[in-house]
Amino acid sequence: MIAFALAWLAAVVPQEPVAVPTTTVAVRGGTVWTMAGEPIADGVVLVRDGKIAAVGRAADVAVPAGVQVLRAAVVTPGLIDAHATVGLTGMRNVPHDQDHVDRASAMQPELRAIDAFQARDELVAYLRGFGITTVHTGHSPNALISGQTMVVKTHGRSVERDVVKPLAMVAVTLGDGGRGSKGPGTRPKSVAMLREQLQKAKEYAARRQKDPDTAVDLGLDVLAQVIAREVPLLVTAHKANDLQAALRVAKEFDVLVVLDGAAEAYTLLPELQAAKCWVIPHPAMARTGGELANGTMELPKLLLDAGVPFALQSGYEGYVPKTRVVLFEAGVAVGHGLPAAAALRALTLDAARLLGVYARLGSLEVGKDGDLALFDGDPFEYTSHCVGVVVDGLVTAGAPR
Amino acid sequence: MQPRPSSRAALAALLLGVVATAQDTPHAFVGARIEPVGAPPIARGTLVVQGGRIVAVGAADAVAVPAGAVTVDVTGKTLIPGLVCSHSHIGSVAGADSSGPIQPEVRALDAIDPRDPGIQKAQAGGITTANVMPGSGHLLSGQTIYLKLRDGRTVDELTIKNADGGVAGGIKMANGTNPQRDAPFPGTRGKAAALVRAQLHRARDHQKKIAAAAGDASKLPDRNLGLEALVEVLEGKRVVHHHTHRADDILTVLRLQQEFGFRCVLHHVSEGGLVAAEIAAAKVPCSVIVIDAPGGKLEAVNLSMTTGAVLDRAGVLVGFHTDDGITDSRLFLRSGALAVRGGMDRDKALAALTIANARMLDLQDRIGTLAVGKDADFVVLTGDPFAVRTRVQQTWIEGKKVFDLDDPKDRVFANGGYGASDGQSMSMCCFQGGQQ
C-alpha cells in the first residue's frame, strides 16, 4: 500500500520529492569518480545510514545480501552548485515567490538565507534531478549588501532538515547591480559605503568584546564575523575596475573575499594569483549584455590555466531560465576548453573546499555524506542523462533527466 | 503550415543576386562526413559549390572534383547544412512601439543594423538564415524579416527577395500574458482575441474592396499600410509567426487560424505537448524553444525538454529557435542536442535546426539541406553536431566563408572576450519585469 502510494505520488506529482527510506544502498558504476585518487573502473560505493561506508572496486567491496544496488555508466559525488539563488527565486517568478532582495536599504547583511529558502520550490527538485545535491544559495546580486547565503542540500524537505551551513557568505554587489534608488549611485560611492560599514563592524566587534552588554546590531554582528575572517564576502562584480575594488577592500580590512561573476577576471590574472582569491566565474552561458559584454565562455579554462582556484555556478537570473543548471554550464565550459576532470573537480571537491564543507561533501570517501549522481554517459555530454540521485543515502525517485 | 508551391521567379531573383556576388571557380570540400539532412549521412563525402550554389554532393568515390576547382581538405570534419533559426532578435531589431497593440505596418527591415555583433555571433553558431522578429509585448508587433547572414554593409545585402521583388518575411503575433497591458492593449485573453478578430475583419473588408476594384485604380480603397500587410496574411503570402505558450493560448491561435485561414507557425509552444494531437490535426508547424529550466514566467512553468519529441511523434513539423537573446545563437546546435536528450530522434532534431525551419519560412526550395541546386550554405563542424565538444569551425553562405574559428577576430565572436559585444543590442524578447 505504501509502495503503491509512493508510486502514485511519483507518477502524479513528479516534482514532489519522494525519498525512499533505506538504511543501506550500494551504487555500482562503470567509472566511479571518487575525486580522491584516480577514477575507479567498475567501482562500488556503499552508503549506510546516510554516510559512505565503503568505496572501491566491485571485486573488493562486499555488498551485503538484499541491499539495493543502483547501476550506472558513470558515478560522481553529488554535484555542488557554488552559487545559486534557487529557493529564494521561485519558479513562477511572481512577487510571492521572490525573496532574494529587499530594497528598503542598500545594505542589509542581517537578512538570513535560512529565513527565505523555500525548500519545496519546484526548481530545487529540478536541479536535484540533474545530480545537483547541494547548492550555495541566498540573497541575489541586486543590492550593495543584499543579505546572507547558505549551503543546503536539495532534498526539498525543509530548510531545517536540509541545511548544511546556515551562514556561508555575505552577498555584496559592486558595479551596476549594487546600485539602487536607496543608493549608492556610483562605483566609488558603493565602495565608500562598504568600507564605512566594515569600519563600523570593526568598531562594533571591539565594543562587544569589551562590553558584552553592548546592544546587538544584527547587521554589524554578521559583518563582525566577516572582520574576524569567519565568513567571506561574496562579491559579485564583472568589470575589471570593480574586481580590483573588491581586492582593495579585502586587503584594507584583511577580510576574505570570493569574487563572483568576474566576467573580466581574465584581464587581472596576475592580481588574482597574487591575492590567492577564489573565483566563482559567471555561468558559461550567461547573457553577454551590460557588464558581461566582455565575458567569455573560456573564462573557467583561463582561470584553470592561470592556477586561480574556482568553482562553478548557476548564478542569478531575473527571467528565463529562472535557474540555470550548473551541470550544463560546466558542459559549455568543457566545450570551450575546460578539461572534463577539472570541470568535475570544480563541481565537487573544489566547491566543497570553497564553501568550507569539505569534511562532509565533495568526494566519495568513507565517512562523508552519501551524496551521489549517476549518469548513463559522460556527465557533460548534452545527450547524456542523469539516471539516479542519492542524497544522504536516500534514493530520490524521478525520471532520467 | 500548408506548403506553398515554390515560385520559379523567386528562385531566379535570388540566384541573380547570388551570382553577382559569389566567385565562379568551383570549390570542392573533400574528406568530411556529410550529413545532408533529408538524405542518408555520407561517411566520406565531397561537396562541390559554384556560383553560390551546390553543384554536387555525394560519396567521395561518386563525385568527381571538377577540373580547376579549389580543393578544400576537410578530412575529419562534419559538414551540415547552414542552420536556420526561425525566431531571432539579432541585428538591433525593433518593431511596434507602445502606441497600440496591433501595428502590422511596422517593419523589422527599418531597424536592422547589419554591423550588430549579434549577427557575427550567429554566424559563429553556424546560423546562415534567420527569421528576425520585431520586439514583443503586442498582439501584432510588425513584419518580420528573413535574413541571410551574409557579410553585408546594408540590410539590403542581407535580405531575401520574394518573386514580386518584396522583402521576404512574415508577421509577428503574440497572445497570453505577453501583450497584456493597460488599454488600448488587451487586459484579458478574451479581449486579446476580440481585438485580433476585429482587425482581421477590417483586413478582410479591405481585401474585398481591392477585389471589387478589379484593377480599376479609381475604385481602389485608400492606401492603408497596416491593412495591406494583413491582406498579405489573409492571402497566405505572409506567414503569421505566433508567440504562444500555454495550451489554451495555443488552441486560441488555432481557432483564429481556422476562422481566417491564415498560414501560421506556432512559436515557443511551452505547453505544446499537452495539445499535440490538436496541433497535428491543424497541420500547423511548431517552432519550439528549448530552455534549461521551466518557469521564469507563469506561462512557462510546464516548459519541457521533451516537447520537441512529443510534438514530432504526434506528426507535427517541429523546428527549434534561439529567440536570441533568450538563448545564444552561438549555441543553437545545443537546442537540438537537448531535444535529443529529451527523447527526440536525432535525425529529426537536426532537421528541426535546418529544413523544418526552412519550410516554416517558405524557403525549403533554397536552403535547409545539402542538395544540388540549393544555396551553398553549410557549416564545417569539428565533430558530431550534438556533441558538447564540437565547435563550428567554418560557416559558409552562398559559397562565401563568413566565419572561421581560426580567424582571431571571428574567434572572439565565437568564444567571447574583450570587445566581443561592442555595440550589440541585447533583445530580451518578452522581458517585462519578469512578469511576462
Interface residues (C-beta under 8 A of the other chain):
Chain A: G90 M91 R92 N93 V94 Q98 E122 L123 Y126 E264 Y266 T267 M285 R287 T288 G289 G290 A293 N294 G295 T296 M297 E298 E317 G318 Y319 V320 P321 K322 T323 R324 V325 F328 G331 V332 V334 G335 H336 D378 F380 E381 Y382 T383 S384 H385
Chain B: I291 D292 A293 P294 G295 G296 K297 L298 A300 V301 G325 I326 T327 D328 L331 R334 A337 L338 V340 R341 F386 A387 V388 R389 T390 R391 N415 G416 G417 Y418 G419 A420 S421 D422 Q424 M426 M428 F431 G434 Q435
